């Protein structure tokens, strides 16, 4: 029931279960991360 989320493209090693068009990290935003630890997300088939 747990997953890691990459905020940018990177070689990570985790199995990928999906992708999003949302910007998950923006250094100019406040806060810079769209999601914080503990945020629940729902994955749906595309």
PyMOL commands that set and color helices and strands:
alter all, ss='L'
color gray80, all
deselect
rebuild
show_as cartoon
